[in-house]
Amino acid sequence: MYIIPVLPSQNIARDVLWYEKFTGFKATWFDDMYAILKRDELCIHLQWHADTKEDPLLGGSVIRIFTRDIDALVKEFIKRSTITEDKFRKNTEWGTHEFGFYDLNKNAIFIVQDLE
């Protein structure tokens, strides 16, 4: 089994470019309403919302992506200017190393490594 998060978007084309530049996820397919983005074995989908009372964007979705080698990803995401070095939290009291950032629709994305 696996799960694929579907995050809200106000502008699919804009957001596909942002994810490619700042996260390394690449679009395998998209149109004006929906996008499929992949990186290695990970997959994120984006779905357009009008951000109206009838079709709210909401924002505030959160995903946590777990990895076994966070150090390499920290370096990559600093180089991409997705995060700054001070955003990397080592040895959290809940037993992780992690960093997080927001996409253009205020969806929070965390990259996490459990302490072993």
N, C-alpha and C positions, 0 to 999 in steps of 0.2 A: 504494500500500500504506500501511497505518497499523497501529498497535498500540494496544491498550486494556489497561492494567493492571487486574488483578483483585486487590484487596487483601482480606486477611482481616478479619473483623469479629466481635465477640462480641455486638453488639446493633445490628441494622440501623437501627431507628427512631432510636435515640440518635445513631448515627453520621451519618445523613442530616442531622439537625438541626445537628450540629457542623460538617459540611462546608459547609452553607448559611451558617451564621453566620461561620465563620472563614476560609473560602476562596472564597466566591462561587459554588461549584458548586451547581447545583440538581438535585434529583431529578426525572427524567422518568418514572420508574417504580420502585416498590419494594414488597416484601412482607417477611415475617419472615426470609426466607432470602437475598434478593438485592436489590441496588439498582443502578440506572443513574443516574449523575450527569454533568451536562454543564455546561460553561462555554465559551462561544464555540465553537470547533472542537475543544475538548478533551473527553475522556470518561474517566471512572474508574468502574469497577464495584466493588462491595463484595459479598463472599460470606460468609455466616455459617459459623462453625466453633464446635464445642462446647468446644474447648480441653481435650480429653481425649487420652489416649494413642492412641486409635483415630482421632481427628479433631483433631489439634493446631492451635491458632491460630498458633503460632510467633511471629508479629510479626517485625519486622526487615526487612520488605520495603522496598525503596527505589525511588522513581521520581524522575526528573529531567525537569522540564518546561522546555523552552527557549522563550525569548521574545526579541523584538527591542526591547522597551521595559520594562526591569526597574524603572526609577525610578518609574513610575506604580504598578506592583504593590507595590513596597516601601512607598510611602505608604499604599496601600489596606490592606495586611496589618498595618501598624503601627496604623492607625485601627481595624481589626477586633480588635486586641489578640492577633493570631495570633503576632506576633513583636515584639521590641523593637528599637529602632534599632541597637543594638550587634550584632545578628545578621546585618546586611547586610555582606558581605565584598566589597570592591571590589578589582579588580586582583590576583586570586589568582595565585600563581606558575604555575598551569596554564592561565592565560589566560581567566578568567571574572570576571564580577560575579555574586554569588549569595547566596541566603539559604535557610534550610531550617527545618523544624519537624516535629514528630511529631503524628500523629493520636492518637485515644484507644486505639488498638490497637498503638501503638509502630511504625507504619509511618512511615518517613522520607520526606518530600516536599521536594524541592529545586526552587526556581525559579532558572533560570540564563540568563545572557546571555553568549554568547561575545564576547570582545573582538575588534574588527575592525581 
